[in-house]
Amino acid sequence: MNKKYTLVTGGSMGIGKAMAHECASRNQNILLVALPGKELEETAREISEKFKVDVQFLAIDLTGLDAPKKVYEWCINNNFDVDFLINNAGIAGTSVFQESDPEYSDIRIMVNIRALVLLTRYFLPLLQKHEKSYILNIGSLSAYYAIPYKAVYSASKSFVVQFTRAIHEELRNTGISISVVCPNGVQTNEGSFARIKSHGLMGKLTQIPADQLARLSISKVYKGKIVIIPKTVNRILLLLNKLIPSSMEQKILRREFEKEVMPLNYPPKVLNEPA
């Protein structure tokens, strides 16, 4: 029988790397898909040596129109039997929409939405061959808010949540379980640290380390949880959101997320970082 693999997009750093480590610690073979760079090969070697599992990698830019299909064909051509797909690849960032380059928004749509949707579609037939298989999409707590200065990003994550819920219902009578995790701030790189720090105490209370997020997420996926909201404080925020008038909420969000823009010499600079 073919080896079974967990495929992680954006797997060379941040949340994706943490997810790959967590799955490998559970004795799962790993397929890493990420942008070309030394981090990808180094992460593959690190996981292989630490956990003694088979790790393969593909360097590819998921903004390419044929990139999702190429990922699928790579697996088919190499007989990689995927029973867990983690759609982690994504791009966050802070910008003044009017001042941002159109490419800034296009890249987020291509990766956060298009690549995730097409990868899910391509891999469903492979996943359905297994008695039990899994998909985990990486969303964000921002999916539940219309966030000024993160307009495209928050909207893209809202799409991910609704897409996941809809596909879950379509797959109800199959062996495929699909979930979405919606963290708030995640400690991954200098950009994320700066973003979390800009929100002061609230940033500290709502953030979660990437390795902790990975452990929680994978455990919840195996328990069949559809929407995963890490940390009690974030679940409380969502409850409070229902009690606040929309106009007031938007003013609060604008003032809060201006904190991410101001350090960038507003306007028109923008901050890019992996989701």
C-alpha positions in Angstrom: 0.0 0.0 0.0 1.1 3.6 -0.6 2.3 5.7 2.2 -0.3 8.2 3.5 0.7 11.9 3.6 -0.5 15.1 5.1 -0.1 18.0 2.6 0.6 21.4 4.1 0.6 24.6 1.9 2.7 27.5 3.2 4.5 24.8 5.1 8.0 26.3 5.3 7.4 28.8 8.1 4.9 30.2 10.6 1.6 28.4 11.2 2.2 26.0 8.3 5.5 24.9 9.7 4.0 24.4 13.1 1.2 22.3 11.6 3.7 20.2 9.8 5.7 19.6 13.0 2.5 18.7 14.9 1.4 16.2 12.2 4.9 14.7 11.9 4.9 14.2 15.7 1.8 12.1 15.2 3.8 9.9 12.9 2.3 11.3 9.7 4.4 11.6 6.5 4.5 15.2 5.3 4.3 17.0 1.9 5.4 20.6 2.2 4.3 23.1 -0.5 5.6 26.6 -0.3 7.4 29.4 -2.1 10.9 28.7 -3.4 13.6 29.4 -0.8 16.1 27.9 1.6 13.4 27.8 4.4 11.5 25.1 2.5 14.3 22.7 2.1 15.6 23.4 5.7 12.1 22.8 7.2 11.8 19.5 5.2 15.2 18.3 6.5 14.4 19.4 10.0 11.1 17.5 10.2 12.5 14.4 8.6 15.5 14.2 11.0 13.5 15.0 14.1 10.5 12.8 13.6 11.8 10.1 11.3 9.0 10.4 8.8 9.1 10.8 5.0 9.0 14.4 4.0 8.8 15.6 0.4 8.5 19.2 -0.8 7.4 21.3 -3.8 8.6 24.8 -4.3 5.8 26.8 -6.1 4.1 30.1 -6.1 0.3 29.5 -5.5 -0.6 32.8 -7.2 0.1 31.1 -10.5 -3.1 30.3 -12.5 -2.1 26.6 -12.9 -0.3 26.3 -9.5 -3.1 24.4 -7.7 -3.3 21.9 -10.5 0.5 21.5 -10.5 0.4 20.6 -6.8 -2.3 18.0 -7.5 -0.4 16.5 -10.5 2.8 16.4 -8.4 1.1 14.2 -5.9 -0.5 12.0 -8.6 2.7 11.6 -10.6 4.7 10.6 -7.4 1.9 8.3 -6.0 1.6 10.5 -2.8 -1.5 9.2 -1.1 -2.9 12.3 0.6 -5.4 11.7 3.4 -5.1 15.1 5.1 -5.0 18.5 3.3 -4.1 21.6 5.3 -4.8 24.8 3.3 -2.6 27.1 5.3 -1.0 29.3 2.6 -2.3 32.8 2.9 -1.1 36.4 3.0 -2.1 38.9 5.7 -1.1 42.6 5.8 -2.2 46.1 6.6 -2.9 48.8 4.1 -4.8 51.9 3.2 -7.0 50.5 0.4 -7.0 53.6 -1.7 -3.3 53.9 -1.5 -2.5 50.2 -2.1 -1.3 48.8 -5.4 -4.0 46.7 -7.1 -1.6 43.8 -7.1 -1.6 43.9 -3.3 -5.3 42.9 -3.3 -5.0 40.6 -6.2 -2.3 38.5 -4.5 -4.5 38.0 -1.4 -7.5 37.0 -3.5 -5.3 34.5 -5.5 -3.8 32.8 -2.5 -6.3 33.2 0.3 -9.3 32.3 -1.8 -8.6 30.9 -5.3 -5.7 28.6 -4.4 -7.6 27.2 -1.3 -10.8 26.5 -3.3 -9.0 24.8 -6.2 -6.8 22.7 -4.0 -9.8 21.5 -2.1 -11.6 20.6 -5.4 -8.6 18.8 -6.9 -7.9 16.7 -3.8 -11.5 15.7 -2.8 -11.5 12.6 -5.1 -8.2 11.5 -3.6 -9.4 12.1 0.0 -12.6 10.2 -0.7 -10.7 7.0 -1.4 -9.9 6.7 2.3 -12.3 5.5 4.9 -11.5 8.6 6.8 -9.7 11.8 5.6 -9.5 15.4 6.7 -9.2 19.0 5.4 -8.2 21.9 7.6 -8.5 25.4 6.3 -6.8 28.3 8.1 -9.2 31.1 8.7 -8.9 34.0 11.1 -11.0 35.7 13.8 -11.1 38.7 11.4 -13.5 36.6 9.3 -16.2 37.8 11.7 -15.5 41.5 11.3 -15.3 44.1 8.5 -11.9 45.5 9.4 -10.7 48.8 8.0 -7.1 48.7 6.7 -7.6 44.9 6.4 -10.6 45.0 4.1 -9.5 42.4 1.6 -7.8 40.1 4.1 -10.8 40.0 6.5 -13.2 39.5 3.6 -11.1 36.6 2.3 -11.1 34.9 5.6 -14.9 35.3 5.9 -15.0 33.5 2.5 -12.9 30.7 4.0 -15.2 30.2 6.9 -18.4 30.2 4.9 -16.9 28.0 2.2 -15.8 25.5 4.8 -19.2 25.3 6.4 -20.9 24.9 3.1 -18.6 22.1 1.9 -18.9 20.4 5.3 -22.6 20.0 4.7 -22.1 18.7 1.1 -19.6 16.1 2.5 -21.8 15.1 5.5 -22.4 11.6 4.2 -18.8 10.9 3.2 -15.7 10.0 5.1 -14.2 13.4 4.6 -14.2 15.8 7.5 -13.5 19.5 6.8 -12.7 22.1 9.5 -11.6 25.7 9.7 -9.6 27.3 12.5 -9.9 31.0 13.3 -7.1 32.3 15.5 -6.6 35.9 16.4 -3.0 37.0 16.5 -0.4 34.3 16.0 3.3 34.6 16.9 5.1 33.6 13.7 7.5 36.3 12.5 8.7 39.9 13.0 5.6 41.2 11.2 3.2 39.4 13.3 5.0 40.3 16.5 4.8 44.0 15.5 1.1 43.7 14.6 0.3 42.0 18.0 2.4 44.5 19.9 0.6 47.5 18.3 -2.6 46.4 20.0 -1.1 46.5 23.5 -2.8 44.4 26.2 -5.6 43.2 24.0 -3.0 41.9 21.5 -1.3 39.9 24.3 -4.5 38.4 25.6 -5.8 37.3 22.3 -2.7 35.9 20.6 -1.5 32.3 20.6 1.9 30.7 19.8 1.9 28.8 16.5 2.9 25.5 18.1 0.0 25.7 20.6 -2.4 26.6 17.7 -1.2 23.6 15.8 -1.8 21.1 18.7 -5.2 22.5 19.4 -6.3 22.6 15.8 -5.2 19.1 14.8 -6.8 17.6 18.0 -10.1 19.4 17.2 -10.0 18.3 13.6 -9.8 14.6 14.6 -12.8 15.2 16.9 -14.9 16.5 14.0 -15.1 20.1 15.1 -16.2 22.3 12.1 -15.3 25.8 13.3 -12.4 26.1 15.8 -12.0 29.4 17.8 -8.8 29.2 19.9 -8.8 30.8 23.4 -11.8 31.7 25.6 -11.2 35.5 25.3 -11.7 35.3 21.5 -15.0 33.4 21.9 -16.1 36.1 24.3 -15.2 38.8 21.8 -17.4 37.1 19.2 -20.3 37.1 21.7 -19.8 40.7 22.6 -19.8 41.5 18.8 -23.5 40.5 18.7 -24.4 43.1 21.3 -22.6 46.1 19.8 -24.4 48.2 17.2 -22.7 47.9 13.8 -21.9 51.6 13.5 -20.2 51.6 16.9 -18.3 48.4 16.0 -16.9 49.9 12.9 -15.6 53.0 14.7 -13.9 50.8 17.3 -12.3 48.6 14.6 -11.1 51.6 12.6 -9.4 53.1 15.7 -7.9 49.8 16.8 -6.5 48.9 13.4 -5.1 52.4 12.7 -2.5 51.3 15.3 -1.2 48.8 12.7 -1.1 51.5 10.0 0.5 54.4 11.8 3.9 52.8 12.5 4.2 52.3 8.7 4.4 56.1 8.1 0.8 56.2 7.0 0.1 56.6 4.1 0.8 54.8 1.7 3.2 52.0 2.9 1.8 48.6 3.6 2.9 45.7 5.8 3.0 42.2 4.2 3.3 39.0 6.1 2.2 35.3 5.8 -1.2 34.7 7.2 
